[in-house]
Amino acid sequence: MNERIVFLGTPSMSAYVLEGMINAGFNIVAVISQEDKEVGRKKVLTPSKVSEVALKYGIPLYRPHKLNKEYDFLVDLKPDLLLTFAYGQIISTKVLALSRFKPLNLHASLLPKYRGAAPIQYALRNGEKKTGISLMEMVKEMDAGDVYAKEEIAIDEEDNYSSLCEKIQILALDMAKKYLPLYFDNKLEPVKQDESLVTFCPSIKREEEKLDLNLCAEDFVNYVRSLADNVGAYLMLDGEIFKIFKAKKVNSILDHEVGVIVKAYKKELLLQLKDGQVNLLKVQKQGK
């Protein structure tokens, strides 16, 4: 495949797709990722997972602080396609216009549902039974472009953010390999999104990681799933922070005040909520 593709992405699931596309023979002429970040207590400057793949294969790598102000290199690259998957910056129309074909984004939801930065987290938080990938045109408005292809996957009861990301990345790569050749041959028909069905999912703020004890048990469990095993949702218990990475509703008993730890022995750490009790199955005390 000769079309010159510039790939934009940052996290590990983007890296999976990038490496898969390289191995499948796509002509990736450059990679754009976020700047290296300080990691750990020693604040070691560390490249993103996508940057690591670019460096591994010797592909030209660009890590602009703000792509919309630092894009001269893109003009020189003359890309046939700009393809993004979880890049992390809003891209201006000036930059998008540098793509000979209409620029595309692999978005981790079944658009028009869950436009925005956190579609995987919101699908889990809201107890969805399915999600998927939409291959869509990038336009000025976030995730509002025409959709060229869409495929879905089931969300299992045991799925959390980490496991669903793994499913999503496999589907994203499969769709790139399946649909990009058709796109380059003008064999995909764009479909406009139904604006009446649009929902949004903004990025998760630090303060949103705290679990709300006023949630019903099912919503509490889903909230835990939406942040595990990544950052982890947390509770304040006896003045200390406890990260909760897995929880399960075990009964509908209402014999304690909401927020009380009912039982704490063996493998049971039962928390009372307003419609029953949940077992906190995977817990980490701060600093432990």
N, C-alpha and C positions, 0 to 999 in steps of 0.2 A: 504494500500500500504506500503510495508516494505522497499523499497529501501531508503537508507540513503542519503538525499539531503542536501547539503549546499547551501544556498541561498545568493547571493551577490547583493546588491542594495543599493540605497541611498535616492532618492527623494520620494515624496508622491505617485507618480504613481507606483513606485516599492513597496511601503508599501501596497498599495491596493492589488497588486498581491500576496505578501507574506501572508497577512492576509486571503485572499481568499483561498490560497492553504492550509493553516493551517486548516481552517474550512472545507475544502473538504477532509481532512484526509491524506494529504501527510505527509510523515515522515521527517519533517524539523529538522535535528539534530543540526544545528548551523546556525547562520546568521553572515555575514561579511558586514560591512558598513564603510563609511568614518568616520574619527574622528569627535568628537563633535566640533561645531564651535561657535565662539562668535557672538551673535545676538543682534541687537538694540544698542541704544546709551550707555546703561550700559554694553554692551559687555558680556551678560550673556551666559555662556557656555551651548550650547543646543544640544541635540542629534538629529541625522537625523530622518526623519519620519520612515525609516526602522528600525532604532535602537529602536524607541519607540514601534513598534509592537513586536519586539523580547523581550523587557523588559516586555511588557504587558502579554505575554504568557509564560514567564519564559524560553525562549529558549536561550541557550548559545550564547552570543554576543561577537564578536571580532571586534575591530576597529584599526587595525594596521596602522601606519603611512605609511609604504610601505609594502604591502602584499608580494611582491617578495623577501623581505629580512626577513620577520617575519612570516613564515608559518609553523613552527614546530607543532603548534597545529593542523594543517590540517592533518599532517602525522598520528597523534594519532587518529583523528576522523574517518579515513578510509572511506571517502565518496564514495558512489556509483555514485553520480552525483554532479558536480558543475554546478549550474544554475545561470546565471547572468541576470539582467535586470537593466540597467542604474546604474552600480556600480560607475564608474568614475575613475578607474585605469586600465592601461594596465596590463594584467596578463601574466607572463612568462610561457614558455613551461614547466619548472620544476614544477610550481604550477599546471598547467593544467593536467599534467601527473598523479597527485594524484587522479584524478577522474577515478573510475573503468570503467564506461561507458564514451564514448567521451563527454567532457564537452560541455554544450549548452548555447546559449545566445538568449534571446528574443530581437530582434533588430527592432526598430520602423521605418522600411521602407520596401519597396518591393525590396529586393536585386536582382541584384547588384547595384541598384540605391541608392544613398545616404549612402555610407559607411562613418562612422565617428561619431562624438560626437553630432551633431545637426541635425538629420534627420527631426524632426518635424518642426523646424524653417525653414529649407531650402525648405521643401515641400510647406509651406505657402508662403514664400518669392517668390518662383518661380511660384506661381499661379496654383499648381497642383490641379487636380480635385479628385484625390484619393491617398491614401497611405495605409499602413497596417503594419503587423508584419511578420517577418521572423524568424522561429525557426531554428537556424543554429549552426553548430559546431564551437566552439572557437578554433582558431589556432593562430600561432605567428603573422601573418599579420592581421591588423585590419579588422574585418568583412568580411574576405575572405573565410571563411570555407564553406563546403557543406551545402546546405539548405535542411532540413527535412520536413518542412511544411511552407506554406505561405498563408495568408488570407488578403483580402483588405477591406477597408472601404472608403466611400465617404467623401470628404472634401466639406462642404457646404460653400456658399458664406459668411455667417456670422461667420464661425469658426475663432477663433484665437488660439494662442498657448495654452491658458488655456483650452478652450473647446475641442481642439483636443487631448490634453493630457488625458482628461477624456474618450474620445472615445477609445484612444489607450490602456489605462489601462484595460478597460472592455474586449477588444479584446484579450489582452495579457493573462489575467486570463482564459478566455474561451479556448484559445489555449493550455495553460498549462494543464488544466483539460482534454482536448480532446486528445492531442497528446502525453503527457508524458507516459501514460500507454501503448500506442502503441509502443513508443520508447523503453521502458523497455522490451517489448515482441518481439523486433526486427522486427516490422511490418512496419517500415518507411524506405523508400529508399532515401538515400542521393542523391542530385542533385548538380552537380558542377555549379558554377556561370560562366556566360559568361563574360569573362574579357573585351571583346570589348564594353560592355554596362555599365561598371563601372563608377560611378560618386562619388565625395567625398564631405563631408560637415564637415569641421573642426569646432571646438568650436567657439562660437561668442565672439569676443574680445570687451572690453569696448568701444574702439573707433568706433566700427561698430554699436553701438547703436544710433549714430547720423544720422538723416535722411539726405539724399542727395537731395537737391532741384533741381538737374538736372535729377532726375528720372521722367518718365512719370507718369501720375496720377494713372494708374492701378498698376504699380510697387510700387509707393509710398504707396498706400493703402495696398498692400500685405506685404510690409516691416513692416508697423505698425502692421498688424495682426500677423506677425511672432514673435513679442516680447511682445504682450499683452496677458493677463494682468500681465505678469510676471515682467520683469525689465522695460519694456516700452521703445519705441524709443523716441528720443527727438529732438527738434528744438531749435535753439538760436533765440529768437525774442527780439529785442531791448536790446540786451546784457544779457538777462535772459534765463534760461533753462526752457522749457516747455515740459513735458512728454505728448506724444500723444498716447492714448490707443485705439482710434477708429477714422476712417476717411472713407469718401465715396466720390467718384467722382460724381459731380452734373451737370456739363456741360462741353462744349468744348470751352468756351469763352476765347479769348486771347486779353484782352484789358488792361492788366497791366504787369509790369515787373515780371519775375519769382521771387517768394519769398515774394511778397507783400501780406499783409492781406487786401483783397478787401472789406470785410464787417465784421463788428464785433458788432452785436446786436441781441437781442432775443436769438434764439438757433442756429444762423448761424455765424460761424467763417470761412470765405472762404479764402483759400490760393491759390494764382495763381501759377500754374505750366506750363510747356512748351506746354502742349496739352490740357489744361483746368483747371478747378478749383475744389478743393476738400473741402468738409465741414469737419472741425475738430470737431468731435462730442463728444469726451471725452478727456479733456485736464486737466493737473494738473501742476500748477505753482510750481517751486521748493520751498520746505518748506511749502507748503500749502496743 
